[in-house]
Amino acid sequence: MNTEVIPPRMISIIVTTYKNDTLYTEACLEAIREWKSAHHELIVVVHDESPLLRAYLEACHQDGLIDILVLAESEHGHTRSFNLGVQYANSDLIFNICNDILIGPEIIDDCAYQLRTDPHLGLIGWHWYSEGTCWKDGEVTQYSLRDQERPLLAQEYLGRIYEAEWFTGRLFRAIKGPKWLQLCNTAFFGARREVLEKVGGGFSKEFPHYFADDFLSYAVLDQGYDVRSFDPRFRVREHFHEFQYDNIDVEDRRRGTDALNFKLQFTNKLKGLNGGMSEEESTFLYLLARSLPENNIITNLGVWKGSSAIVLLEALRDKQATFYFIDCFDNPSVSAMSAQPPISQAEFVRHIQSHVSPNHTVRIIEANTLELDRVPHSDFIFLDAGHTAECVRHDCRLINESLNSNGTAAFHDYDCSAWPDVKPEVDRVFSPLEAHQTVGVYRRHHGERGKYEWNSKAVSEK
């Protein structure tokens, strides 16, 4: 028997972030990393992100986990951000995963199969206490009330529904009144693009975030489609659970936690070198460098024992890259400008040697940066050299003249009380800056931010 295996069709998955919930976003995306396949298009929409969250997302974009990274405007919110993500999606099926939901293998593909094989199914997702609301022969034959003692929707919600562009009255006629139904919690759901277009491109502008879930379901039902719960076999931890309930040991469930769970494999060596950066700052620098594409030029001004050089080398271990490491090395009078005892170039080489990969070209320059009139034109520059006002002022001029048009510069001990001259001297030349702990970052190209205008034509004309 000859059986033709047909490759799966594309499925678009949208994850929206909530400002600085970096811990939640990382958990969500790393869960997706475990099962994401070639037919899964991952779109992440972020707004008001912290420097750490942006660095993590850009690294995930560069390594291929995130296919499309969309920077949304300030206070864009979940509902508008989802609708904005729909405009970037390239599939006929679009799924939403909130950043506090962990999804395991198979659940997306199973829900996609149901959407593609059942034309009556408009939305499939996560229900708390119901299997869904379903139509049959023009009647709603299956539904559950939210509250038996209060069966009707509040008048304030009804007024908004009646004013919505999608409203036809079909659902209320079928269930004999504007009833308050037990509907899908859209922290996880999937829908066909054609259905989303009929309700204005996604979530409705008439409702704020915490009520948008119900009223997207009402909108889909009002068009004559079913809203169902995903298959019971996926209601287990390895396939689906809320990450926030892993963190009930703290009052706020760690919402707004601007931190990452993963640790660098070479952290212990960095601690032994005592390079001055905290573990979190080393991780931040690692992510900034990991977001670089192939064939970039990286310059590290002030390397001392090599901890920052190791971070940069490891971040780009699998990519072609050229590194310039510039330091005065065993010149004690210059080393004193950053309060570090001098080390030899040979000792620096010994520390970094095992971290240089065959993809790397490494050039080491022994020099006092105050005596340089230029540094190599670079895509990424990390400054941790002399910390006096004179040194920082001079080095910032070199960086400004040498940083490429889409380049990024990072500055250690930025806004650090021990080195009060660093921040004002950096700020004279570079603006705006963002900082994680005492690592300041300047992006020569900030990236364009998208905005959703609650305009259904923006979706239907795609």
NORUR-V997129 format. One record per residue. N is the residue number from 1. RES is the residue in three letters. PHI is phi in whole degrees, 0 to 359 (NA if undefined). Layout:
n:N res:RES phi:PHI
n:N res:RES phi:PHI
This chain:
n:1 res:MET phi:NA
n:2 res:ASN phi:263
n:3 res:THR phi:239
n:4 res:GLU phi:272
n:5 res:VAL phi:267
n:6 res:ILE phi:265
n:7 res:PRO phi:300
n:8 res:PRO phi:294
n:9 res:ARG phi:278
n:10 res:MET phi:296
n:11 res:ILE phi:232
n:12 res:SER phi:267
n:13 res:ILE phi:238
n:14 res:ILE phi:250
n:15 res:VAL phi:243
n:16 res:THR phi:253
n:17 res:THR phi:256
n:18 res:TYR phi:238
n:19 res:LYS phi:51
n:20 res:ASN phi:260
n:21 res:ASP phi:282
n:22 res:THR phi:297
n:23 res:LEU phi:300
n:24 res:TYR phi:291
n:25 res:THR phi:298
n:26 res:GLU phi:299
n:27 res:ALA phi:300
n:28 res:CYS phi:298
n:29 res:LEU phi:288
n:30 res:GLU phi:289
n:31 res:ALA phi:295
n:32 res:ILE phi:294
n:33 res:ARG phi:303
n:34 res:GLU phi:293
n:35 res:TRP phi:234
n:36 res:LYS phi:301
n:37 res:SER phi:242
n:38 res:ALA phi:298
n:39 res:HIS phi:271
n:40 res:HIS phi:259
n:41 res:GLU phi:261
n:42 res:LEU phi:260
n:43 res:ILE phi:244
n:44 res:VAL phi:242
n:45 res:VAL phi:248
n:46 res:VAL phi:233
n:47 res:HIS phi:218
n:48 res:ASP phi:51
n:49 res:GLU phi:285
n:50 res:SER phi:285
n:51 res:PRO phi:303
n:52 res:LEU phi:294
n:53 res:LEU phi:296
n:54 res:ARG phi:297
n:55 res:ALA phi:299
n:56 res:TYR phi:296
n:57 res:LEU phi:294
n:58 res:GLU phi:292
n:59 res:ALA phi:294
n:60 res:CYS phi:294
n:61 res:HIS phi:292
n:62 res:GLN phi:291
n:63 res:ASP phi:276
n:64 res:GLY phi:97
n:65 res:LEU phi:294
n:66 res:ILE phi:268
n:67 res:ASP phi:277
n:68 res:ILE phi:226
n:69 res:LEU phi:251
n:70 res:VAL phi:248
n:71 res:LEU phi:269
n:72 res:ALA phi:264
n:73 res:GLU phi:290
n:74 res:SER phi:303
n:75 res:GLU phi:56
n:76 res:HIS phi:292
n:77 res:GLY phi:80
n:78 res:HIS phi:292
n:79 res:THR phi:292
n:80 res:ARG phi:293
n:81 res:SER phi:293
n:82 res:PHE phi:298
n:83 res:ASN phi:299
n:84 res:LEU phi:296
n:85 res:GLY phi:299
n:86 res:VAL phi:301
n:87 res:GLN phi:294
n:88 res:TYR phi:267
n:89 res:ALA phi:290
n:90 res:ASN phi:250
n:91 res:SER phi:249
n:92 res:ASP phi:280
n:93 res:LEU phi:245
n:94 res:ILE phi:229
n:95 res:PHE phi:246
n:96 res:ASN phi:242
n:97 res:ILE phi:231
n:98 res:CYS phi:289
n:99 res:ASN phi:283
n:100 res:ASP phi:254
n:101 res:ILE phi:246
n:102 res:LEU phi:255
n:103 res:ILE phi:249
n:104 res:GLY phi:260
n:105 res:PRO phi:293
n:106 res:GLU phi:82
n:107 res:ILE phi:296
n:108 res:ILE phi:297
n:109 res:ASP phi:295
n:110 res:ASP phi:293
n:111 res:CYS phi:296
n:112 res:ALA phi:296
n:113 res:TYR phi:300
n:114 res:GLN phi:296
n:115 res:LEU phi:295
n:116 res:ARG phi:278
n:117 res:THR phi:259
n:118 res:ASP phi:238
n:119 res:PRO phi:292
n:120 res:HIS phi:276
n:121 res:LEU phi:274
n:122 res:GLY phi:261
n:123 res:LEU phi:210
n:124 res:ILE phi:231
n:125 res:GLY phi:189
n:126 res:TRP phi:257
n:127 res:HIS phi:251
n:128 res:TRP phi:289
n:129 res:TYR phi:227
n:130 res:SER phi:210
n:131 res:GLU phi:267
n:132 res:GLY phi:130
n:133 res:THR phi:234
n:134 res:CYS phi:230
n:135 res:TRP phi:262
n:136 res:LYS phi:204
n:137 res:ASP phi:54
n:138 res:GLY phi:81
n:139 res:GLU phi:236
n:140 res:VAL phi:272
n:141 res:THR phi:262
n:142 res:GLN phi:218
n:143 res:TYR phi:198
n:144 res:SER phi:232
n:145 res:LEU phi:281
n:146 res:ARG phi:292
n:147 res:ASP phi:213
n:148 res:GLN phi:300
n:149 res:GLU phi:279
n:150 res:ARG phi:232
n:151 res:PRO phi:284
n:152 res:LEU phi:258
n:153 res:LEU phi:294
n:154 res:ALA phi:295
n:155 res:GLN phi:299
n:156 res:GLU phi:296
n:157 res:TYR phi:284
n:158 res:LEU phi:299
n:159 res:GLY phi:301
n:160 res:ARG phi:290
n:161 res:ILE phi:295
n:162 res:TYR phi:298
n:163 res:GLU phi:273
n:164 res:ALA phi:292
n:165 res:GLU phi:297
n:166 res:TRP phi:276
n:167 res:PHE phi:291
n:168 res:THR phi:241
n:169 res:GLY phi:88
n:170 res:ARG phi:300
n:171 res:LEU phi:295
n:172 res:PHE phi:296
n:173 res:ARG phi:295
n:174 res:ALA phi:288
n:175 res:ILE phi:258
n:176 res:LYS phi:60
n:177 res:GLY phi:128
n:178 res:PRO phi:282
n:179 res:LYS phi:275
n:180 res:TRP phi:270
n:181 res:LEU phi:265
n:182 res:GLN phi:275
n:183 res:LEU phi:242
n:184 res:CYS phi:289
n:185 res:ASN phi:275
n:186 res:THR phi:278
n:187 res:ALA phi:300
n:188 res:PHE phi:219
n:189 res:PHE phi:199
n:190 res:GLY phi:227
n:191 res:ALA phi:207
n:192 res:ARG phi:281
n:193 res:ARG phi:304
n:194 res:GLU phi:299
n:195 res:VAL phi:287
n:196 res:LEU phi:299
n:197 res:GLU phi:297
n:198 res:LYS phi:291
n:199 res:VAL phi:248
n:200 res:GLY phi:93
n:201 res:GLY phi:100
n:202 res:GLY phi:141
n:203 res:PHE phi:290
n:204 res:SER phi:273
n:205 res:LYS phi:289
n:206 res:GLU phi:287
n:207 res:PHE phi:230
n:208 res:PRO phi:288
n:209 res:HIS phi:308
n:210 res:TYR phi:286
n:211 res:PHE phi:249
n:212 res:ALA phi:295
n:213 res:ASP phi:305
n:214 res:ASP phi:302
n:215 res:PHE phi:278
n:216 res:LEU phi:292
n:217 res:SER phi:298
n:218 res:TYR phi:301
n:219 res:ALA phi:297
n:220 res:VAL phi:294
n:221 res:LEU phi:298
n:222 res:ASP phi:294
n:223 res:GLN phi:272
n:224 res:GLY phi:94
n:225 res:TYR phi:257
n:226 res:ASP phi:281
n:227 res:VAL phi:236
n:228 res:ARG phi:237
n:229 res:SER phi:271
n:230 res:PHE phi:290
n:231 res:ASP phi:302
n:232 res:PRO phi:303
n:233 res:ARG phi:293
n:234 res:PHE phi:263
n:235 res:ARG phi:269
n:236 res:VAL phi:226
n:237 res:ARG phi:302
n:238 res:GLU phi:289
n:239 res:HIS phi:253
n:240 res:PHE phi:202
n:241 res:HIS phi:199
n:242 res:GLU phi:273
n:243 res:PHE phi:297
n:244 res:GLN phi:300
n:245 res:TYR phi:278
n:246 res:ASP phi:279
n:247 res:ASN phi:235
n:248 res:ILE phi:278
n:249 res:ASP phi:283
n:250 res:VAL phi:235
n:251 res:GLU phi:300
n:252 res:ASP phi:264
n:253 res:ARG phi:54
n:254 res:ARG phi:66
n:255 res:ARG phi:297
n:256 res:GLY phi:80
n:257 res:THR phi:283
n:258 res:ASP phi:266
n:259 res:ALA phi:208
n:260 res:LEU phi:239
n:261 res:ASN phi:274
n:262 res:PHE phi:283
n:263 res:LYS phi:244
n:264 res:LEU phi:289
n:265 res:GLN phi:294
n:266 res:PHE phi:256
n:267 res:THR phi:302
n:268 res:ASN phi:299
n:269 res:LYS phi:293
n:270 res:LEU phi:297
n:271 res:LYS phi:298
n:272 res:GLY phi:293
n:273 res:LEU phi:279
n:274 res:ASN phi:52
n:275 res:GLY phi:279
n:276 res:GLY phi:105
n:277 res:MET phi:270
n:278 res:SER phi:289
n:279 res:GLU phi:299
n:280 res:GLU phi:293
n:281 res:GLU phi:291
n:282 res:SER phi:297
n:283 res:THR phi:297
n:284 res:PHE phi:298
n:285 res:LEU phi:298
n:286 res:TYR phi:301
n:287 res:LEU phi:293
n:288 res:LEU phi:301
n:289 res:ALA phi:287
n:290 res:ARG phi:295
n:291 res:SER phi:280
n:292 res:LEU phi:281
n:293 res:PRO phi:280
n:294 res:GLU phi:294
n:295 res:ASN phi:62
n:296 res:ASN phi:268
n:297 res:ILE phi:251
n:298 res:ILE phi:240
n:299 res:THR phi:240
n:300 res:ASN phi:243
n:301 res:LEU phi:264
n:302 res:GLY phi:92
n:303 res:VAL phi:249
n:304 res:TRP phi:47
n:305 res:LYS phi:280
n:306 res:GLY phi:111
n:307 res:SER phi:296
n:308 res:SER phi:292
n:309 res:ALA phi:297
n:310 res:ILE phi:297
n:311 res:VAL phi:301
n:312 res:LEU phi:293
n:313 res:LEU phi:296
n:314 res:GLU phi:293
n:315 res:ALA phi:298
n:316 res:LEU phi:246
n:317 res:ARG phi:304
n:318 res:ASP phi:263
n:319 res:LYS phi:237
n:320 res:GLN phi:292
n:321 res:ALA phi:203
n:322 res:THR phi:247
n:323 res:PHE phi:243
n:324 res:TYR phi:246
n:325 res:PHE phi:249
n:326 res:ILE phi:240
n:327 res:ASP phi:201
n:328 res:CYS phi:281
n:329 res:PHE phi:54
n:330 res:ASP phi:275
n:331 res:ASN phi:253
n:332 res:PRO phi:296
n:333 res:SER phi:292
n:334 res:VAL phi:281
n:335 res:SER phi:301
n:336 res:ALA phi:297
n:337 res:MET phi:292
n:338 res:SER phi:237
n:339 res:ALA phi:57
n:340 res:GLN phi:230
n:341 res:PRO phi:291
n:342 res:PRO phi:289
n:343 res:ILE phi:232
n:344 res:SER phi:275
n:345 res:GLN phi:298
n:346 res:ALA phi:297
n:347 res:GLU phi:294
n:348 res:PHE phi:302
n:349 res:VAL phi:299
n:350 res:ARG phi:299
n:351 res:HIS phi:290
n:352 res:ILE phi:266
n:353 res:GLN phi:305
n:354 res:SER phi:287
n:355 res:HIS phi:258
n:356 res:VAL phi:274
n:357 res:SER phi:260
n:358 res:PRO phi:299
n:359 res:ASN phi:282
n:360 res:HIS phi:262
n:361 res:THR phi:248
n:362 res:VAL phi:242
n:363 res:ARG phi:237
n:364 res:ILE phi:250
n:365 res:ILE phi:241
n:366 res:GLU phi:267
n:367 res:ALA phi:196
n:368 res:ASN phi:275
n:369 res:THR phi:299
n:370 res:LEU phi:297
n:371 res:GLU phi:262
n:372 res:LEU phi:267
n:373 res:ASP phi:256
n:374 res:ARG phi:195
n:375 res:VAL phi:232
n:376 res:PRO phi:302
n:377 res:HIS phi:300
n:378 res:SER phi:223
n:379 res:ASP phi:269
n:380 res:PHE phi:214
n:381 res:ILE phi:231
n:382 res:PHE phi:243
n:383 res:LEU phi:253
n:384 res:ASP phi:211
n:385 res:ALA phi:263
n:386 res:GLY phi:298
n:387 res:HIS phi:254
n:388 res:THR phi:284
n:389 res:ALA phi:302
n:390 res:GLU phi:298
n:391 res:CYS phi:295
n:392 res:VAL phi:297
n:393 res:ARG phi:298
n:394 res:HIS phi:294
n:395 res:ASP phi:294
n:396 res:CYS phi:295
n:397 res:ARG phi:297
n:398 res:LEU phi:299
n:399 res:ILE phi:295
n:400 res:ASN phi:299
n:401 res:GLU phi:279
n:402 res:SER phi:249
n:403 res:LEU phi:283
n:404 res:ASN phi:292
n:405 res:SER phi:299
n:406 res:ASN phi:253
n:407 res:GLY phi:280
n:408 res:THR phi:231
n:409 res:ALA phi:238
n:410 res:ALA phi:235
n:411 res:PHE phi:230
n:412 res:HIS phi:276
n:413 res:ASP phi:64
n:414 res:TYR phi:285
n:415 res:ASP phi:59
n:416 res:CYS phi:255
n:417 res:SER phi:298
n:418 res:ALA phi:289
n:419 res:TRP phi:229
n:420 res:PRO phi:292
n:421 res:ASP phi:280
n:422 res:VAL phi:294
n:423 res:LYS phi:301
n:424 res:PRO phi:298
n:425 res:GLU phi:288
n:426 res:VAL phi:294
n:427 res:ASP phi:294
n:428 res:ARG phi:297
n:429 res:VAL phi:253
n:430 res:PHE phi:240
n:431 res:SER phi:201
n:432 res:PRO phi:277
n:433 res:LEU phi:246
n:434 res:GLU phi:234
n:435 res:ALA phi:221
n:436 res:HIS phi:243
n:437 res:GLN phi:53
n:438 res:THR phi:250
n:439 res:VAL phi:252
n:440 res:GLY phi:269
n:441 res:VAL phi:231
n:442 res:TYR phi:240
n:443 res:ARG phi:250
n:444 res:ARG phi:293
n:445 res:HIS phi:240
n:446 res:HIS phi:274
n:447 res:GLY phi:90
n:448 res:GLU phi:279
n:449 res:ARG phi:256
n:450 res:GLY phi:269
n:451 res:LYS phi:218
n:452 res:TYR phi:257
n:453 res:GLU phi:258
n:454 res:TRP phi:55
n:455 res:ASN phi:245
n:456 res:SER phi:295
n:457 res:LYS phi:295
n:458 res:ALA phi:299
n:459 res:VAL phi:271
n:460 res:SER phi:293
n:461 res:GLU phi:270
n:462 res:LYS phi:299
